[in-house]
Amino acid sequence: MIIADEAIPGNHPTVQLCHGSSFLCTFNLDTLYSSGVAIVLTLLVGLGVAYALRRRRAGKPSRLQMVLEMLLGYTRNQIRDSVGDDGATFILPIAATIFIFILIANWMDFFPLVQPFEPANADVNLTIAMAIVVILIVQWYSVHVLGWKGYFRRFTKPFEAGRTVRILFTPLNVIEEVAKPISLALRLFGNIFGGLVMVYLLTLAFHAFAGSGPVLTTISPLWVILLVVWKLFDVFLIGTIQAFIFMLLTIIYFGMAREGLEEEHHAAPAHNPA
């Protein structure tokens, strides 16, 4: 059963796939479509990267290859600064995939999308899902690197403080860990959804001011130009920045997952979870 909603930011046409709980069985149709398109485009970009790297090995460089190498090299350097060389092989594909997917999903908003296609990241359900997946992988990585003892010890920061102080700080450290996916999701959602709301309000203001007739005919071309300029700023600048921030915070969280590794003085080096 499909339920149609008004074309207002925050309203989503939904599809119910079963007769059980509405929380578990109801999905936002526009988010499924838009994220599906973004996933397919992300896969195509990944295949393009693989092809470009193959051409590099064959001695046929190109401009696209140079751009891809620059982006991947920058991401690899960020990972090495935050995590180290031993984690770069595992984290780089995750960080790069997140960046490309969010970037494509945000850039799709430049086109005049209509239902059932809307910017995927304007749905808080999607951003929360991505954030939860990232944090779960980070927790697994922390256990893999530190072991269970080191993992739980990480929640007793600051390590240099006395036992009493560390006990008092443990609940705060747990709250900080729980808040990570929430802040990660809401930051991306808020910026993308805010752009939709701004376009919606500007459109309402335009119709209220112009009305119909000669005034509408006169200022319509100017309105289109201003809307395109706003979209260029909101989609390509803000959307790119938000994709970069989500990727960068993901890398930082992986770095934080290793906290206490030096203090533990592990005799064996950490294994690379490839």
C-alpha positions in Angstrom: 0.0 0.0 0.0 1.4 3.4 -1.0 0.6 6.5 0.9 1.1 9.8 -1.0 2.1 12.9 0.9 2.2 16.6 0.0 5.3 17.8 -1.7 6.5 19.5 1.5 10.0 19.0 2.9 9.9 16.3 5.6 6.9 14.5 4.1 7.7 11.2 2.4 5.5 8.8 0.3 5.7 5.5 2.1 5.3 1.9 1.2 4.2 -0.8 3.8 5.7 -4.2 3.0 4.0 -6.2 5.7 1.2 -6.0 8.2 3.3 -5.9 11.3 4.8 -3.0 13.2 4.6 0.2 11.2 8.1 1.0 12.5 9.6 -2.1 11.0 7.4 -2.5 7.9 7.0 1.0 6.6 9.7 2.5 4.3 10.0 5.9 2.7 9.6 5.3 -1.0 11.5 8.4 -2.2 14.5 7.5 0.1 14.6 4.0 -1.3 14.6 5.2 -4.9 17.1 8.1 -4.4 19.5 6.0 -2.4 19.2 3.2 -4.9 20.2 5.5 -7.7 23.1 6.9 -5.6 24.3 3.4 -4.8 24.3 2.4 -8.5 26.2 5.6 -9.4 28.7 4.9 -6.6 29.4 1.5 -7.9 29.9 2.9 -11.4 32.4 5.4 -10.0 34.2 2.6 -8.1 34.5 0.7 -11.3 35.8 3.8 -13.0 38.4 4.2 -10.3 39.5 0.5 -10.8 39.7 1.1 -14.5 41.7 4.2 -14.1 44.2 2.4 -11.8 44.4 -0.4 -14.3 45.3 2.1 -17.0 47.9 3.6 -14.7 49.6 0.2 -14.4 49.5 -0.1 -18.2 51.3 3.3 -18.5 48.3 5.3 -19.8 47.7 8.1 -17.4 44.7 10.5 -17.8 43.3 13.6 -16.1 40.6 11.6 -14.4 43.3 9.3 -13.0 45.2 12.3 -11.7 42.1 13.6 -9.9 41.3 10.2 -8.5 44.8 9.7 -7.3 44.8 13.1 -5.6 41.6 12.3 -3.8 42.6 8.9 -2.7 46.1 10.1 -1.7 44.6 12.8 0.4 42.2 10.3 2.1 45.1 7.9 2.7 47.2 10.6 4.3 44.3 11.6 6.6 44.0 8.0 7.7 47.7 7.6 8.3 47.7 10.8 10.4 44.8 9.6 12.5 45.2 5.9 12.6 48.6 4.9 11.2 49.8 2.8 8.3 48.5 -0.5 9.7 44.9 0.6 9.4 44.9 2.4 6.0 44.2 -0.7 3.9 41.1 -1.4 5.9 39.7 2.1 6.4 40.4 3.7 3.0 37.7 1.8 1.1 35.1 2.5 3.8 36.0 6.3 3.9 36.2 6.6 0.1 32.9 4.8 -0.4 31.1 6.9 2.2 32.4 10.1 0.6 31.4 9.2 -2.9 28.0 7.9 -1.9 27.1 11.0 0.1 28.5 13.3 -2.5 26.5 11.7 -5.3 23.3 11.7 -3.1 23.8 15.4 -2.3 24.6 16.4 -5.9 21.4 14.8 -7.2 19.5 17.6 -5.5 20.8 20.0 -8.2 18.3 18.5 -10.6 14.6 19.4 -10.4 13.7 16.2 -8.6 10.0 15.3 -8.1 8.4 12.6 -6.1 9.3 9.8 -5.6 12.8 11.1 -6.0 14.1 13.4 -3.3 17.6 14.0 -1.8 18.3 10.8 0.1 20.2 12.5 2.9 17.2 14.8 3.6 15.7 11.7 5.3 17.0 11.3 8.8 16.4 7.6 8.7 19.1 7.2 6.0 21.7 9.3 7.8 21.1 7.6 11.1 21.4 4.2 9.4 24.7 5.2 7.8 26.0 6.6 11.1 25.0 3.4 13.0 26.8 1.2 10.5 29.9 3.4 10.7 30.0 3.3 14.5 29.4 -0.5 14.7 32.4 -1.0 12.3 34.4 1.4 14.5 33.5 -0.6 17.6 34.5 -3.9 16.0 37.8 -2.3 14.8 38.5 -1.1 18.4 37.9 -4.6 19.8 40.1 -6.1 17.0 43.0 -3.7 17.7 42.8 -3.4 21.5 41.2 -6.6 22.6 38.2 -6.8 24.9 40.3 -5.6 27.9 41.7 -2.6 26.0 38.3 -1.9 24.5 36.6 -1.5 27.9 39.6 0.3 29.3 39.1 3.0 26.6 36.0 4.1 28.3 38.0 5.1 31.5 39.8 8.1 30.0 41.8 10.1 31.0 44.3 7.3 31.4 46.8 9.4 33.3 44.2 10.3 36.0 43.7 8.4 39.3 41.2 5.5 39.6 38.5 7.7 41.2 38.6 10.3 38.5 38.5 7.6 35.8 35.5 5.9 37.4 33.7 9.3 37.4 34.5 9.9 33.8 33.4 6.5 32.6 29.7 7.4 32.2 30.7 10.5 30.3 32.8 8.5 28.0 29.9 6.1 27.4 27.6 9.0 26.6 30.1 10.4 24.2 30.3 7.1 22.3 26.5 6.9 22.1 26.3 10.5 20.9 28.7 9.9 18.0 26.2 8.4 15.6 23.5 10.9 16.6 25.7 13.9 16.0 27.1 12.3 12.8 23.6 11.7 11.4 21.9 14.9 12.4 24.7 17.1 11.1 24.4 15.7 7.6 20.6 15.5 7.7 20.2 19.1 9.1 22.3 20.7 6.3 20.6 18.8 3.4 17.1 19.2 4.8 17.7 22.8 5.5 18.6 23.4 1.9 15.3 21.8 0.9 13.4 24.0 3.3 15.1 27.1 2.0 14.1 26.3 -1.6 10.5 25.6 -0.5 10.2 28.9 1.5 11.8 30.9 -1.4 9.3 29.3 -3.8 6.4 30.2 -1.6 7.7 33.8 -1.3 8.1 34.0 -5.0 4.5 33.0 -5.7 3.2 35.2 -3.0 5.0 38.2 -4.3 4.6 37.6 -8.1 1.1 36.3 -8.1 0.2 36.0 -11.7 0.1 38.0 -14.9 2.7 40.5 -16.1 4.7 40.5 -12.8 5.1 36.8 -12.9 6.1 36.9 -16.6 8.7 39.6 -15.9 10.5 38.2 -12.9 10.3 34.5 -13.7 13.6 34.4 -15.6 15.3 36.3 -12.8 13.8 33.9 -10.3 15.1 30.9 -12.2 18.6 32.4 -12.3 18.6 33.1 -8.6 17.4 29.6 -7.9 20.1 28.1 -9.9 22.7 30.2 -8.1 21.4 29.1 -4.8 21.4 25.5 -5.9 25.0 25.7 -7.0 25.9 27.1 -3.6 23.8 24.7 -1.5 24.3 21.5 -3.5 27.8 21.7 -4.8 29.5 23.7 -2.0 27.5 22.7 1.1 26.8 19.2 -0.2 30.5 18.6 -0.9 31.6 20.0 2.5 29.1 17.7 4.3 30.3 14.6 2.4 33.9 15.6 3.3 33.0 16.1 7.0 31.2 12.8 7.3 34.2 11.0 5.8 36.7 12.9 8.0 34.7 12.3 11.2 34.6 8.6 10.2 38.4 8.5 10.0 38.7 10.4 13.3 36.4 7.9 15.0 38.6 5.1 13.8 41.6 6.9 15.3 39.8 7.4 18.6 39.0 3.6 18.5 42.7 3.0 19.1 43.0 5.2 22.2 44.9 3.4 24.9 46.9 1.3 22.5 50.2 2.9 23.4 49.5 2.8 27.1 48.7 -0.9 26.9 52.2 -1.5 25.4 51.0 -4.5 23.4 53.8 -6.9 22.8 52.3 -8.1 19.5 51.6 -5.6 16.7 47.9 -4.9 15.8 46.7 -7.0 12.9 45.3 -5.4 9.9 41.6 -6.3 9.6 41.6 -6.7 5.9 
